[in-house]
Amino acid sequence: MTETILLVVVVVTALGFDFTNGFHDTGNAMATSIATGALGPRTAVLLSACLNLVGAFLSLSVAATIAHGVVDQSVVTLPMVFAGLTGGIVWNLTTWYLGIPSSSSHALIGGLVGAALAAVGLSGVEWQGLVSSVVIPAVLAPVFAALVASVGTWLVYRTTRTVPEKSRTREFRWGQIGSASLVSLAHGTNDAQKTMGVILLALIAHGTLSEGADVPLWVVFACALAMALGTWIGGWRVIRTLGKGIVDIEPPQGMAAETSSAAVILLSSQLGYPLSTTHVASGSVLGSGLGRGTQVRWSVARRMATAWVVTLPAAGLVGAATFAVQHVVGGGLGDVVVLALLVAAAAGFWYAARRTPVGHHNVNDPWEADQASAPATA
């Protein structure tokens, strides 16, 4: 496989990741609005897709962080980028199939880091940038979002305690349309940028662009469109978990959670942090339950937190293993083998998902069984 053909394969694979990011993370923006009845499922997903497209053009700070602050540009090669993308996509598909709201962002970053470690060792990773821009925000962002949503939910119920419940529900459903739209816009400003950064790395590795170059306009448009299409397909498995699995959400809670998520994501995008929008949205939903004093399904929350912790290393292992396969097989044949394995994995997950539709209870699925049987505990 020539360098130019491999570049095309890497760009298409990156856009494929962006597509999986779109359907994996739709729940971040729209799960609570669908759960409370503020928006119908198809309307919510269409609105989210359009606003993700718009948001992708509003900022490039996160793309610059991915391109310059995670791996050393001087050692990046196209096979390394391809291996990293494979790690991110495989983990995205795994957690999507299980309905776990894990981080697409951390899957991508983990895959890149794993591939860099396998290729050149510890020197291939920008450790300071990884810790300051990825690890620390990953820990602090969901906690901060939960606190903001908790206080916001408490204030909402406190200030509207004399309003009849029927009127309050109706008005806050209208408010949720605005807050959910803001989350979708914020999601586009952060998540689409990560794939832009990866494609920029690939273009630099190929020699098409020089180190320190800006993201070309065609890359911005392609990534925005891929994420919007993925959002339109819809991540119904993740929506079910995030919208109903952690707490039973009412419209005032939903609006508080969405507003909290949007504020944290937009701030992070402005600062250039490649934040996990999934972590933020999940923290906000959890905080809205605590702020209302309602019951929280901690068993589901713990399973989600476990997925958060293992995402970076798990995707990293897949990225490293992919690069090892490329190296062992050697040359263009190694790239072809990896591409074939990736296509087979994607087809397998898609086929398995169609055989177990979302909403269908499967007693053999421990994730669904845990959600169905776990008692809600305060």
N, C-alpha and C positions, 0 to 999 in steps of 0.2 A: 504494500500500500504506500503510495507516494505521500510526501509531506502535505501537498495541496489537498489530496483526497482525504487524508486524515484530518486536516483542518476542517473540511466540510462536515465530516462525520462528527467531530467534536462540537462544532457549532449546532448541528441538528440535535445532538444528544443533549447539549445545554438547554436548547429550547424545549426538548422533551422533559427535562427536569423542571423547567419553568411551568410547563403544562401540569405536571404532577403537583407542583407547589400550589397551583391555582385550585385544583379540585381537592387537594388535601387540606387547604387552609380556608376554604369557603366558610366553614363553621365558625372561624374566628370572628367574622363580621356579622353573620346572619343567623347563627344558631338561636340566640336569645329572642330575636324578633319573630322567627318562625315558631319557637316554643310558646310564646305568649299570644300568638295570633295577630300580631301587628302587621305582618306581611305574609302573603301566601308563598309557598316554597318557590315556585317558578318566578314569581315577581321579584322575590328577594334575591335569588341567584342572578337574574338578569341585571338588576340594579347594581349588585356587587361587581359583576363583570365589567360593566361600563365604567364604574368609578375606579376599579383597579387599573383599567386602561389609562384613565386620566391621571391618576396618582403617579404612575410610573414616569411621567414626563416632568414632575414637579421638582425632583431633587436627584442629584447624582453623588451625594456625599457617601452613601453606603457602598456604592459601586467602587469608589476610590479606595475605601477601606479594604474591601475584598481583594482588589487588584494589587494593593501595595502593602497591606498590613498583616497578612496571614502567612503567606509563603514568600520566600526570597525569589523575586522576579528573575534574577540572574541565573537561577538553576532550573527554572520551569521549562518543561518540554511538553510537547503535545501528548505523548503517551501518558505523562503524569497527570495532565488535566483530564484526559479521557478516563483514567482510572479513578480519579477523585469524583467525577460526575457519576460513574457507575456506582460507587459506594453510596452517594447521596440518593440516587434513584431507587436502588434496591431497598434501602431502609425506609424511604418514603412509601413505597408500595407495600412493604411488610406492615407498617403501622396503620396505613390506610385500610388494608384488608381487615385488620383486627379492630378498627374503629378507635384507635388510640390517638388523641390529639398531640402527637409529638412535634418536634421542631424541624421543619423543612430546612430552615437556615442552618441549624447545627448539623443536620445530616450532610448538607453540602460542604460546610467547613470541615467537618470531621473527615469526609472522604478525601478532600484536598490535602489535609494534614497527614492522613495515613499514607497517601500516595507519595507525598514528599519525603516522609520518613523512610519509606521502603526504597526510594530512589537514591537519596543522597545522605540520609541520616539526620541527626539532630540539627545540623547546620542549615537544613533546607526550610526550617520553620522560623517565622518571626515570633519568637515566644513572648516578647514584651507586648507586641500588638495583639497577639492572641488572648493573653490574659486580660489586658486592659480594655479591649474592645469587644471581646466575646464572653469570656468566662465570668468576669465580675458583673457585667450587665445581665447575664443569664441568671445569676443568683439574686440580684437586687430587684430587677424589673418586676417579676411576678409578685414579690412581697410588697413593693411600692404600689402596684396596681391593686392588690387586694386591700391595702389600707385605704387608698383613695375611694375605691368602690364601697367599702364597708362604711366609711364616714358619709359618703354621698347617699347611700341607701338609707342610713339612719336619719339623715336630715330630710330626705324626701318623705319618709313615712311620718316623721315628726311634724313637719310643716303642713302636711295634708291630712292629718288625723281627723279633722272635722268634716272633710269632704266625703260625701257618700261614695261607697266603694265602686258602684257602677260607673259613676261619673269619673272617678279617678282612673279607673282602668281604661275607659274610653280615651281620655285625654292623653294619658301616658303612652298608649299605643300609637297615637299620632306623633308624639315626641320621639318614640323609638325609631320611626322612619328616618328622622334626621340624624339621630345618634348612630344608627347602624350604617347609614351612608357615610358618615364621617370616618367610621372604622374602616370601611372599604377603601376610601380615599387614602387613609393613612397606610393601610396594608400595601397599596400600590407604591407609595413613596419609599417603602423599606424593602419588601421582599423581592420585587422585580429587579431591584438594583443588584442583588447578589449574583444573579445569572449574568447581568451585564458585566460585572467585574470578572467573572470566570471567562466569558468570551473575550474580554479585553486581554486577559492573561494568555489565552490561546493565540490571539493575533500577534501579541508581542513575542511569544515563543516561536511562532512561524516566521517572524521577521517582517510581517506586513506593517506593523507599527513599532515604533521605538519605545524604549522604557520611559515611563512617565507620561505617555500619551493619554489624551482624553478619550472617553467612550464615543465612538462614531454614532451619528444620528440613526443609521439603519439598525444598529444593535439595540438602541433604545426602543425603536418602534417594534422590532421583532420580538423582543422580550416582553414588552407590554401586551402585544397581541397574543402571544402564547399563554401568558398568565390569564388574560381575560377569557380566552377560549376554555382553559382548564377550569376556571371559576364557573363558566356557564354549564359545563358538564355536571358540576356539583359534587361535593363530597358528603353524600348523605350519611355514611357510616359515622364520620366524625361529627357531623351536625347532631346526630342523635345522642352521642355521648356528651358533647359539650352543652347541648340545649336542655337535656333531661337527666343526664347521668349523675351530675354532681349535686344539684339542688333543683327543687321545683320553683321555677321562676315566674314572677308576676311582672306586668309591664313596668311598674316603678323600678323594680330591681333591674330589669333588662336595660332600661335607659341609663341607670346609674353605672352599670357594668360596662356598657358600650362607650359611654362618655369617658370613663376612666381609661379604657383600652386605647381610645383614640388619642387622648392627651399624652399618654406615655409613649405610644408609637411615634407620634409626630415629633415629640421632643427628641427621641432617639435618632430619628431620621435626620433632624437638623444637626445633631452632633456627630453624625456619621457612624453611629453604632449599628452593626448588623444584628438587630435585636430579633429574638424569637417572638413573633406575633402570637404564636400559639401559647407560649408561656404567659404572656401578658393577658390574653383573653381568658385563659383558664383561671389565672389569679383573680381577675376581675369578677368572674362568675362566683368563685369561692367567697370573695369578699362581700358580694351582694347578699349571699346567704347568711354570712355572719352578721352583717349590718342589720338585717331584718330579724335576726334571732331565730331563723328557720332551721330546719334540719339539713345537715350536710352529710352526704354519703362519703364518708372518709375512706371507705375501701376503694371506691373508684378514684378518689383524689390520690391515694397512695400509689395506685397502679399507674396513674398518669405521671406522678413525680418520678417513679422508677424509670419510666420510658424517657423522661427528660435527662436523667442522670446517665443512662447508658447510650443515648443517641450519639454523642460525639465519639466515644471509643468504638461503638459498634460500627458506625459508618466508616470510621478510620480503619478498622480491621478489614472491612470489605474493600476499601480503596487500596490498602496495602496488598491484600491478596490478589486483587485485580492486576496491580502493577507486577506482582511476582509472576502471574500467569503470562503476562505480556513478555516479561524478561526471559522466562524459561522457554517458551515457544519460540520467541525471537522474531524480529523483523515485522513485516506487514502481516504475516500469518498470525502473529500474536494478537494484533489489533482486531483481525477478522474473528478470531476465536472469542475474544472478549465481547465484541459486538453481537455475535450469535448467542452467547450466553445471556447477555442483557435482554435481547429481544425475547428469548425463550422464557426468562424470568417474568418479564412484563406480561407476556401472553398467558403464562400460568396463573399469575395473580388475578388477572382480569377474568379468566375462565372460572376460577374458584369463586370469585366474588359474585359472578352471575348465577352460580349454582346455590349460593347462600345469600339471597337478597337481603338488603337492609330491612330491619323490622321483623325478620323471620327468626324466631327463637331456635337456637341450635344448642341442644343440651351437651353436645360434644365440644363446644367452644367454651373454654374456661373464662374468657373475657365476658361473653354474653351471660354465662351461667352466674358469674360473680355479680354482674349488674342486676340480674333478675332476682337473685336470692338474697343479696346482702341487705340487712336491715338498715334503715336510715337511722343514724345516731347523731345526737346533737354534739 
